[in-house]
Amino acid sequence: MNARVEIDQNIEATKVELDIPAYDVRSLTRTHGQANLVLDGAVYHLRITRAGKLILTK
């Protein structure tokens, strides 16, 4: 019974995630590995580290 509940929860989580837009960060940052994002007039800087992690700063 618990396994069935867990499977149902995973299916529901997947359905929700499918409704969220997904963007390839490498295409956003192009060859520079960096991009500026604007939210309500504020500019945020997104960059990919050498370790392949993302850093978002204001």
MIDOSE-1310 file (N, C-alpha, C; in nm, 2 decimals, decimal comma, always signed):
residues 58
mnar	+0,08/-0,12/+0,00/+0,00/+0,00/+0,00/+0,09/+0,13/+0,00; +0,19/+0,13/+0,08/+0,28/+0,25/+0,09/+0,35/+0,27/-0,04; +0,39/+0,16/-0,11/+0,46/+0,17/-0,24/+0,36/+0,24/-0,34; +0,24/+0,20/-0,34/+0,14/+0,26/-0,43/+0,12/+0,41/-0,41
veid	+0,12/+0,45/-0,28/+0,10/+0,59/-0,25/+0,23/+0,67/-0,30; +0,34/+0,61/-0,28/+0,47/+0,68/-0,32/+0,47/+0,69/-0,47; +0,43/+0,59/-0,54/+0,43/+0,60/-0,69/+0,33/+0,71/-0,74; +0,21/+0,71/-0,67/+0,11/+0,81/-0,71/+0,17/+0,95/-0,68
qnie	+0,24/+0,97/-0,57/+0,30/+1,10/-0,54/+0,40/+1,14/-0,64; +0,48/+1,04/-0,69/+0,59/+1,07/-0,79/+0,52/+1,11/-0,92; +0,41/+1,04/-0,96/+0,34/+1,07/-1,08/+0,29/+1,22/-1,07; +0,23/+1,25/-0,96/+0,17/+1,39/-0,95/+0,28/+1,49/-0,95
atkv	+0,40/+1,47/-0,89/+0,51/+1,56/-0,89/+0,56/+1,58/-1,03; +0,56/+1,47/-1,11/+0,61/+1,48/-1,25/+0,51/+1,56/-1,33; +0,38/+1,55/-1,31/+0,28/+1,63/-1,38/+0,30/+1,77/-1,35; +0,32/+1,81/-1,23/+0,34/+1,95/-1,19/+0,47/+2,00/-1,25
eldi	+0,58/+1,93/-1,25/+0,70/+1,97/-1,31/+0,69/+2,00/-1,46; +0,61/+1,92/-1,53/+0,59/+1,93/-1,67/+0,52/+2,07/-1,71; +0,45/+2,13/-1,61/+0,39/+2,26/-1,64/+0,48/+2,37/-1,62; +0,60/+2,35/-1,56/+0,70/+2,45/-1,54/+0,79/+2,47/-1,66
payd	+0,81/+2,59/-1,71/+0,90/+2,60/-1,83/+1,04/+2,56/-1,79; +1,11/+2,50/-1,89/+1,25/+2,45/-1,87/+1,33/+2,52/-1,98; +1,45/+2,57/-1,94/+1,54/+2,64/-2,03/+1,68/+2,57/-2,02; +1,74/+2,55/-2,13/+1,88/+2,50/-2,13/+1,97/+2,62/-2,09
vrsl	+2,04/+2,62/-1,98/+2,12/+2,73/-1,93/+2,23/+2,75/-2,03; +2,29/+2,65/-2,08/+2,40/+2,67/-2,18/+2,36/+2,75/-2,30; +2,23/+2,73/-2,34/+2,19/+2,81/-2,46/+2,16/+2,96/-2,41; +2,12/+2,98/-2,29/+2,10/+3,11/-2,24/+2,23/+3,19/-2,22
trth	+2,34/+3,12/-2,18/+2,47/+3,18/-2,15/+2,56/+3,18/-2,28; +2,52/+3,11/-2,38/+2,60/+3,09/-2,50/+2,74/+3,05/-2,47; +2,84/+3,10/-2,54/+2,98/+3,06/-2,52/+3,04/+3,13/-2,40; +2,98/+3,23/-2,35/+3,04/+3,31/-2,24/+3,02/+3,24/-2,10
gqan	+2,92/+3,15/-2,09/+2,89/+3,09/-1,96/+2,83/+3,19/-1,86; +2,78/+3,30/-1,91/+2,72/+3,41/-1,83/+2,60/+3,47/-1,90; +2,50/+3,51/-1,82/+2,39/+3,58/-1,88/+2,33/+3,68/-1,77; +2,27/+3,78/-1,82/+2,20/+3,87/-1,73/+2,05/+3,84/-1,75
lvld	+1,98/+3,84/-1,63/+1,84/+3,82/-1,63/+1,77/+3,94/-1,56; +1,66/+3,98/-1,61/+1,59/+4,10/-1,56/+1,46/+4,06/-1,50; +1,43/+4,10/-1,38/+1,31/+4,08/-1,31/+1,26/+4,21/-1,25; +1,15/+4,26/-1,30/+1,09/+4,38/-1,24/+1,19/+4,49/-1,24
gavy	+1,27/+4,50/-1,35/+1,37/+4,61/-1,36/+1,50/+4,58/-1,29; +1,51/+4,48/-1,20/+1,64/+4,45/-1,14/+1,71/+4,35/-1,22; +1,84/+4,37/-1,24/+1,93/+4,28/-1,32/+2,00/+4,18/-1,23; +1,99/+4,06/-1,27/+2,06/+3,95/-1,20/+2,16/+3,89/-1,29
hlri	+2,27/+3,84/-1,24/+2,38/+3,79/-1,32/+2,39/+3,64/-1,29; +2,37/+3,56/-1,40/+2,38/+3,41/-1,39/+2,51/+3,36/-1,45; +2,58/+3,28/-1,38/+2,70/+3,22/-1,44/+2,72/+3,08/-1,41; +2,79/+3,01/-1,50/+2,82/+2,87/-1,48/+2,96/+2,86/-1,43
trag	+2,99/+2,79/-1,31/+3,12/+2,78/-1,26/+3,20/+2,67/-1,33; +3,33/+2,67/-1,31/+3,41/+2,56/-1,37/+3,37/+2,42/-1,33; +3,31/+2,42/-1,21/+3,26/+2,29/-1,16/+3,12/+2,25/-1,21; +3,07/+2,34/-1,30/+2,94/+2,31/-1,36/+2,82/+2,35/-1,28
klil	+2,84/+2,43/-1,18/+2,73/+2,48/-1,09/+2,68/+2,61/-1,13; +2,56/+2,65/-1,09/+2,51/+2,78/-1,12/+2,52/+2,88/-1,00; +2,55/+3,00/-1,04/+2,56/+3,11/-0,94/+2,47/+3,22/-0,99; +2,37/+3,27/-0,91/+2,29/+3,38/-0,94/+2,31/+3,49/-0,84
tk	+2,35/+3,61/-0,89/+2,38/+3,72/-0,80/+2,30/+3,84/-0,85; +2,28/+3,94/-0,76/+2,21/+4,06/-0,80/+2,31/+4,17/-0,82
